[in-house]
């Protein structure tokens, strides 16, 4: 395992970090983590040298933090770094934020958090951060050692990132970064702002929620010809790992195969050569040409008040996009559970208000209903 030193506190952090939001679950129920399989994944990561574990208050419908606390309980507390996030969008007072933090400590079976984040900082969350005047409380937690490093995760625009960084004495920033979003989501500009500020960058969504583990037949073939024995996902991991200001790259691993593939990639990280970069750019263009929806399956949009399985439908549309045929959609959509299909959307807008990718979900679902309507006689 390769490690990088955090310049803010001297921590040696594994370049591969484990994200605790995509653990295997039973019967598709996010709050029912398959503990035996999930623990084996955590154990394999730990034994492979991973020492950074990233959870959040609402991951797995609030089951992630309790599981994380149990899964890491057999290991010395000082041998790993624990990260979790405060859902400030759901807080109306400083007292609520304090209560949430105490709940998180109990769930995680710890008396301190190594890397604490304001979750999904955007314009509205930042406004709440200022309104509730959290800085004094956070400073007191840092002085007491209850928080070792303070940061935030970010999905918004670079101009806001600069404003947030000037507002408080942050220790790190977590952003969505991969070879598609380097330009598409302004990840390059965000990364450069963070680097210029002298803060380490933590990467989330390096494989875009699994989308960059399968680029479709065309894109996959391009990469497989260049490196027959390497996984498609490993290209995405190498791309972000080569950036010098990246402290750790988070991967939400849900199978033993993903763990082993990642451990192999991060045991000897080699930057992409000029030829490999050109090949990856060619594969990326084929991927983008499929007009896929930028859904990362983060599930922030869930549960839908109307029962629509939004991530499932986005995944269905992306699969069909690779086929390049509306006919494929008409074949597959009828097999989607009726009670969770797009026709139940009430256009309430909740999903779009929380989507980190800013996907026009309501219009997408409306088009899906229209595209699959019975043909007129």
N, C-alpha and C positions, 0 to 999 in steps of 0.2 A: 504494500500500500504506500502511495506517495502522500506526504504530509506537507502542509504549508503553515508557516508561522504567522499568527495574527499579530500585526505590528502594534495593535492597541494594547494588548496585554501579555503577549508572549506565548499564548496557547499554540500548541502544535495540533493542527486540525487535519483529519483525514480529508484528502481531496474529494473522496466520495462520501457523501452524507446520506443517511437514510431518512426519507420522508415517510411519515406515519399516517398518510391519508389514503393510501390505495392498498390496504391490507386485504387478504382474502376474506370473504364473508360468506355466510350460509344463506342460501336461497335468495341471493340478491339483496338481503336486508343489511343496510349499511351499519346498523348498530349491533349486528351479530357477527363479530369477528371470529373467524375460525382459529381459535387460540392455539391449537397444537401446530397447525401449519404456519401461522403467523409467528409463533415463538421460534420455530425452526429457522425462519427467515432472519429474525433478529439475531439469533445465536450465530448463524453463518456469517452475518455481517460483522458482528463483534469479533468473532474468531479470525475473520479476514482482515481485521485492522480498522474497521469503521468505528470512529469514536464520536460522531455527531449525529444526534437523533432529533428530528424536527416534527413536533406535533402542533395542535391548536385546540382551542376550547370546543369548537364545533365539528372537528374532523370525526368522521364516522358517527354522526349524530350524537356527539359527546362521549363516544365509547373509546376514542383513540387515546386520550390522556390516561384513563384508568388502565388500559391495556399496556401502554408504554411503561407506566410505573411498575406494573407486575413483571413485565418481560425483562426489565433491566435490574430488577431487585437482587438478582444473584451475583451481580458484578460490583466491584468497588466503585463507590460513587465518584471518586476522583478520576476514574479511568475513562470516563466518557463525558461529553458535553451535551446538555439537555436544552432544547429550544422549544418554546411554545409561544402562543400568540393571544393577545387580548382583543376580543371582538368589540371594539369601541362603538361600532355602528349600532350596537344593541344596548348601549349604556346611556342613562339619562342623568347620572350624577356621579360625583367622585366616590361616594359610598358604594355605589353599584360596582364600580371598577375595582375598588378595594376588596369587596366580597368575592368578585370573580377570581381575583388573584389568589386569595386564600383557598378557594375551591380548587383551583388548579394545583396548588402545592399539595393538597390532600390527595387529589386524584393521582398525581405523579409520584406520590410517596417520597417527597423530598422537602427540604426546608430552604432550598434556593434553586433558582433557574439560571443557568449559565448564559443563555442568549434569549432575552425576552423581546418580543416584537409587538408593536401595534399592528394589528392584522389588516391587510388590504387598505393601506392608506390612500385615500383619494381626496377630492375637494371637500366632500361632506364629512368624512371621518376627520380630516385635518381641522375643519371648523369645530367639530365636537371636542377634539383634543385641546384646542385653545379655549373653548367655552368652559370646559370643566377644569381648566387650569391644573393639568396633571403634572406639570414639571416638578413642582415641589415634592409631591408624593413620590415620583419616580426617583428623584435625587436622594430622598431618604432611604428608599429601598436599595439603591446602589451603595450608599454609605454603610448600611447595615450588612451588606453582603447577600441580601435576599435576591438581588439581581446583580449578575456580574457584568453583563454587557447589554446595552439597550439599543434597539434598532426598530426597523419597521419593514414590512413587505409592501411592495408598490406595483401598481398596474396602470398608473395614469400617465400624464404627459410630462415631458422633461422640464417645462417651465415651473410646474408645481413642485417637482422634485427639488429644484434649486431653492424654492421658497421654504419648503419643509426643512431642508438641511440647514438653512440659516436661522431657523426658529429655536433649535434646541441642540444640545451637545450630544449628538448621536455617536454610537460606536461602530455601527455597520448598517448596511442596507441590503435587502433581499429583493431581487428583481427577476422577472421572467426573461430568460436569455437563451436563444438557440439560433441556428443559422437561418431560419426563416424570419424570426422576429428581430434579428439584428438590424434589419431595415424596416420591416413591416410594422413593428410595434415600437420603433425608435429605441431599441435596446442599445444600439451603439452609442447614441447620445447620452442615454442614462448611465451606461457603464463609464463613459468618459467624465461625466459630471461627478460621479462617485469617486473615481480615481483621482481627479483633480482635488477633491475635498480631502484626500488622504485617508479615506475609509475603505475597509475591505468590503468586497462584494460577494454576497452569497447568491448562488444561482438556483432558481426554481424553474420547473418546466423545461429542462434541457432537451427532452424528447417530446415536448409539447403534449403531455398527457398520453404518450404512446403513439401519437400520430406520426412521429418521425422514426418509429420502429418499423413502419410499413409505408413506403412511398408509392405503392401501387406497382403493377407489373413493370412498367417502363423504368421508373426511378430505381426500383430494386435491382433490376438487371444491370443497370449502369454501374452501380456500386459493387455488385457481386462479381462482375467481370474484372474490376480493378483489384478486389481483395476477396477471393472466393471463400476463405475460411472465417471471415469476420461478419458479425451481425450488422444489420442496418442501423440498429440503435447505437452501436459503438462509434460510428462516424459522428453522430450528434454529440456524444460524450467527449470525444477527442477534440471536437471543435471548441467547446466552451472551456475545457480543462486547460487548453493551451494559453488562455488569456491570463497574464501574470497577476492581475489584481483580484482574481477569483480565489476566495478562501476555501470554499467547498461547493460541490455540485450535488444538489439533492436529487435523489431518485426514489420515487414511490414504488418499491419492489413488491410484487404480489406473488412471486413464484421462486422456487429454488433455481430455476434456469436463469431468470433475470439476475439473481444475486451472483451466480457464478460468472455470467457474462460480464457484469459490471466489475467484479473483482479482477477478472482477467484484464479488462481494459485499464483499470486504474493501478494495476501492479507495475505497469511499465508504460506510462503515458508518453506517447510520441506525438509532437505537433504534426499537423497535416503538411505534406510537402506541396510544392507548387502544383505538381501534377495532380495530387489528390484533391487539392482545393478546386482545381478546374473541373475535375470529375464530379465532385460534390455539387458544385454550382449547376452542372448539367442535370444532375438528378433532381435538384431542388426546383429547377424550372419545369421539369416534367410533373413534379408533385403539384406545383402551383397551377399548372395548366388544367389539372383535374377539377379546379374550382371548389376545393374542399372548404367546409365551414371551419373556422378556427376554434372549434370547441376542444378544450383540454380535459373534459370529463372531471372537472374539479367539483361539480355538484353544488356549487354555491347557490344555484337556482332552485335547489330542492330543499324541502318538499314543495311541489307546486300545489297551491290551494285548490286547484281543480283536478288534481290527480294525474296530470300529464307527465309522462316520463320524458322530460326534455333531453337529458343526456343520451338516453336510448335512441330517441328520434334523430338527434344530431349525428349519432354514430351510424344509424341506418342511412341517412342521407349521404354521409361521407363514403360509405361502402358503395353506394349506388353511383356516386360521382366518379369513382375509379372505373366503373363499367361504362360510363358515358352514355347511359340510356335511361329515358323515362320509363321505358318498358320494364326495366329491372326494378324500378320503384313500384310499379303496379303489381309486380309479382310478389315482392317482399312485404309491402305494407300491410296487406290483409292478414299476415301472420303475426303482426304486432298485437299485443293484448288490447282488446277493444276499450277496456276501462282506462287505459293509459294513453290512448292515441290523441292526435292533434285536434280532433274535432271537439274535444272538451275544453279547449283553451277559451277563457273568458276575456282575454285581452286586459287583464288586471294590471299588467306591467311590472309585477314584483320581480320576475326573472331578469328583465332587462336592467332593473335598478341595481342588481347585485352582480351582474355578469362581468368578470374582470376583463373579458375579451371584447366587450361592447358589441356582442352579436345582436342583430335585429331579430330577436327570437320570435316575437309575435308575427312579424311579416313572414318569417321563414315557415312557421307553422301554418299560417294562412295559405301560403303558396303550396305547401304539402297537401293540404286538404283539397285545394283546387286541382292539383296535378293528379290526384288519385280518385277524383270524382268519377262516377260512372259516365261513360260516353253517351252523349245525346243520340237519340234514335234518328 
